[in-house]
Amino acid sequence: MKMPRLKYLLIIILLSLFNTFYGLAQLPDFRIALIDSTYYGTKNIDKNKPVLFMYFSLSCNECKEAISTLIASMDKLKDTQIIMITYESLTTVTGFVSRYNLTRYKNLKVGTEGYTGRFIRNFQIEELPFLVFYSEKGVLVRQHKKTVPIKDFLYECSDICIKTKKTNR
């Protein structure tokens, strides 16, 4: 007995939706080149700390504002791994890291995925800056929406870290 086409279509749609949601709900597989010419990726993540990803472009004014806000919030996010990713050249990233003296933050990694677009495709990023926050268990907690100011989003992330730390004691 053959299943009607509508049922096949429904199954395909549901599987696609599940795959899309599940792909975002779990810590993404990524790999970026750092300024010291090494690579950093999913396998390097500390499984005992939450992770904040920020996808940005240096030609984006909103990204520049978000970066300034992030830097101003670093004390509150000191127990969070922060990974900033761009598609721009390693030379450009090196200049950016130097200009903002970002090497002083031990919990911050800045790198490029080049033109692979893997991170952009995984998250279906349509606008920058893009921020997403994962728990220490690698589960999606928050994804920034344009309607929420970056400062408020970062405050929520730091608040979650503080609550989680108190709960784990």
BELURTA-V409923 format. One record per residue. N is the residue number from 0. RES is the residue in three letters. PSI is psi in degrees with one decimal (* if undefined). Layout:
BEGIN
N&RES&PSI / N&RES&PSI
END
This chain:
BEGIN
0&MET&128.7 / 1&LYS&140.6 / 2&MET&137.2 / 3&PRO&152.8 / 4&ARG&-35.4 / 5&LEU&-40.0 / 6&LYS&-40.9 / 7&TYR&-46.4 / 8&LEU&-43.4 / 9&LEU&-43.1 / 10&ILE&-43.6 / 11&ILE&-43.8 / 12&ILE&-46.6 / 13&LEU&-41.6 / 14&LEU&-39.0 / 15&SER&-44.0 / 16&LEU&-44.0 / 17&PHE&-45.3 / 18&ASN&-42.4 / 19&THR&-48.8 / 20&PHE&-46.6 / 21&TYR&-36.9 / 22&GLY&-33.8 / 23&LEU&-29.2 / 24&ALA&-24.9 / 25&GLN&152.8 / 26&LEU&128.1 / 27&PRO&154.1 / 28&ASP&124.3 / 29&PHE&164.0 / 30&ARG&123.9 / 31&ILE&152.5 / 32&ALA&130.6 / 33&LEU&170.4 / 34&ILE&-18.8 / 35&ASP&14.2 / 36&SER&17.5 / 37&THR&171.6 / 38&TYR&148.8 / 39&TYR&134.3 / 40&GLY&-166.3 / 41&THR&-41.0 / 42&LYS&-17.5 / 43&ASN&-8.1 / 44&ILE&134.9 / 45&ASP&116.9 / 46&LYS&-2.6 / 47&ASN&6.9 / 48&LYS&147.4 / 49&PRO&163.6 / 50&VAL&133.6 / 51&LEU&120.5 / 52&PHE&139.4 / 53&MET&118.7 / 54&TYR&128.7 / 55&PHE&170.7 / 56&SER&139.8 / 57&LEU&-10.7 / 58&SER&2.4 / 59&CYS&117.9 / 60&ASN&-40.4 / 61&GLU&-33.6 / 62&CYS&-42.4 / 63&LYS&-42.2 / 64&GLU&-42.6 / 65&ALA&-39.1 / 66&ILE&-43.9 / 67&SER&-41.7 / 68&THR&-41.0 / 69&LEU&-46.9 / 70&ILE&-40.3 / 71&ALA&-19.8 / 72&SER&4.6 / 73&MET&-35.0 / 74&ASP&-39.6 / 75&LYS&-22.4 / 76&LEU&19.4 / 77&LYS&-22.5 / 78&ASP&12.6 / 79&THR&135.8 / 80&GLN&127.0 / 81&ILE&126.3 / 82&ILE&114.0 / 83&MET&127.5 / 84&ILE&139.7 / 85&THR&171.9 / 86&TYR&-5.5 / 87&GLU&166.5 / 88&SER&156.1 / 89&LEU&-34.3 / 90&THR&-43.9 / 91&THR&-43.3 / 92&VAL&-41.6 / 93&THR&-45.1 / 94&GLY&-40.9 / 95&PHE&-47.9 / 96&VAL&-41.3 / 97&SER&-46.9 / 98&ARG&-41.0 / 99&TYR&2.4 / 100&ASN&47.9 / 101&LEU&-14.9 / 102&THR&-12.8 / 103&ARG&-15.2 / 104&TYR&110.9 / 105&LYS&-21.5 / 106&ASN&8.8 / 107&LEU&129.5 / 108&LYS&133.0 / 109&VAL&128.9 / 110&GLY&-178.6 / 111&THR&142.5 / 112&GLU&3.6 / 113&GLY&-147.7 / 114&TYR&20.7 / 115&THR&-34.7 / 116&GLY&12.8 / 117&ARG&-47.1 / 118&PHE&-42.8 / 119&ILE&-43.8 / 120&ARG&-43.6 / 121&ASN&-37.9 / 122&PHE&-0.6 / 123&GLN&48.9 / 124&ILE&128.1 / 125&GLU&-20.8 / 126&GLU&151.7 / 127&LEU&153.4 / 128&PRO&154.1 / 129&PHE&123.9 / 130&LEU&139.0 / 131&VAL&140.0 / 132&PHE&128.5 / 133&TYR&145.3 / 134&SER&172.2 / 135&GLU&-14.9 / 136&LYS&0.5 / 137&GLY&22.7 / 138&VAL&135.3 / 139&LEU&127.8 / 140&VAL&-49.0 / 141&ARG&146.0 / 142&GLN&130.1 / 143&HIS&136.0 / 144&LYS&144.2 / 145&LYS&-28.0 / 146&THR&-15.2 / 147&VAL&125.2 / 148&PRO&144.8 / 149&ILE&-41.5 / 150&LYS&-44.4 / 151&ASP&-40.5 / 152&PHE&-46.8 / 153&LEU&-35.8 / 154&TYR&-44.5 / 155&GLU&-43.6 / 156&CYS&-46.0 / 157&SER&-35.6 / 158&ASP&-41.3 / 159&ILE&-41.4 / 160&CYS&-44.6 / 161&ILE&-45.6 / 162&LYS&-41.1 / 163&THR&-40.8 / 164&LYS&-42.3 / 165&LYS&-39.4 / 166&THR&-35.9 / 167&ASN&-5.6 / 168&ARG&*
END
